Amino acid sequence: MASDLDFVEFVVDQMENAGAITYRKMFGEYALYCEGKVVALVCDNQLFVKPTKAGRSFIGNVVKAPPYPGAKPSFLIEEQLEDKDWISSLVRLTEKELPKPKPKKKSKRKSGKNT
């Protein structure tokens, strides 16, 4: 089941104090970015935050689950999503611990002419 854009926008709104939050639709679900780093996924209208040591310490008793079949488990955030300060703090801590994204390589496409 794909996530609703209304839910994604609610989640992004809850995280607004963490920094520059953006989102991108991917295969019917959404990747959430903080300062250009993927920090979370929204799948089936549930929030999955990337696991980090700082995040684990902050959450305490974590619930881990894969956001989609075959994915590595992430921190499943449920009731705490209603607490704007809490979720913003978690996202900020997560972003700081994650590495910067690798620069994208330019595609080396051949011209469309056949010879």
C-alpha positions in Angstrom: 0.0 0.0 0.0 1.4 3.4 -1.0 1.7 6.2 1.5 -0.6 9.2 1.4 1.0 12.6 0.6 -1.0 14.1 3.5 0.7 11.8 6.0 4.1 12.5 4.5 3.5 16.3 4.7 2.4 15.8 8.4 5.6 14.0 9.2 7.7 16.6 7.5 5.9 19.3 9.4 6.6 17.5 12.7 10.3 17.5 11.8 10.6 21.1 10.8 12.8 22.1 13.8 15.5 19.5 12.7 16.8 21.5 9.8 16.1 21.6 6.1 13.6 18.8 5.5 12.6 17.6 2.1 11.0 14.5 0.6 11.0 12.6 -2.6 8.6 10.0 -3.9 10.2 6.7 -4.7 8.2 3.7 -5.9 5.0 4.8 -4.3 6.7 5.5 -1.0 8.8 8.5 0.2 12.4 9.2 1.3 12.8 12.0 3.8 16.0 14.1 3.7 17.5 16.4 6.4 20.2 18.7 5.1 20.5 16.6 2.0 20.9 13.2 3.7 18.3 10.5 3.7 17.3 10.1 7.3 14.0 8.3 7.1 11.5 6.5 4.9 7.7 6.7 4.9 6.2 3.3 3.9 2.6 2.3 4.3 2.0 5.5 6.2 4.6 4.6 8.8 7.8 6.4 9.7 11.1 4.4 9.6 14.2 6.3 10.8 17.7 5.1 9.8 19.4 3.4 12.7 22.3 5.2 14.3 24.0 4.9 17.7 22.9 8.4 18.7 19.3 7.6 17.6 19.3 4.3 19.6 20.5 6.1 22.8 18.0 8.9 22.3 15.0 6.5 21.8 16.0 4.0 24.5 13.6 1.1 23.9 13.7 0.9 20.1 11.3 -0.9 17.9 13.0 -2.1 14.7 11.2 -3.2 11.5 12.0 -3.3 7.8 10.2 -0.5 5.9 9.6 -2.9 3.0 10.3 -6.6 2.3 14.0 -7.3 2.0 15.1 -4.0 3.5 17.4 -3.6 6.5 15.5 -2.9 9.8 15.0 0.7 10.7 13.6 2.4 13.8 9.9 2.3 13.6 8.4 5.5 15.1 4.8 5.4 16.2 3.4 7.4 19.2 6.4 9.7 19.4 5.5 11.1 16.0 3.0 13.4 17.7 5.8 15.1 19.7 7.3 17.7 17.4 10.3 18.4 19.6 11.1 14.8 20.2 11.0 13.8 16.5 13.0 16.9 15.5 15.7 16.0 18.0 15.8 12.4 16.7 16.1 13.5 13.1 18.8 16.1 14.0 20.9 13.4 15.8 20.4 11.0 13.0 21.5 13.5 10.3 24.6 14.4 12.2 25.8 10.8 12.5 25.1 9.8 8.8 27.8 10.3 6.2 27.4 12.9 3.5 25.9 11.5 0.3 28.5 10.4 -2.3 28.6 12.7 -5.4 26.6 11.4 -8.3 28.6 10.2 -11.3 27.8 11.8 -14.6 26.2 9.4 -17.0 28.3 8.5 -20.0 25.6 7.9 -22.6 26.5 7.4 -26.2 24.8 9.5 -28.8 21.6 8.1 -30.3 23.1 7.5 -33.8 23.8 4.0 -35.0 26.7 3.6 -37.3 
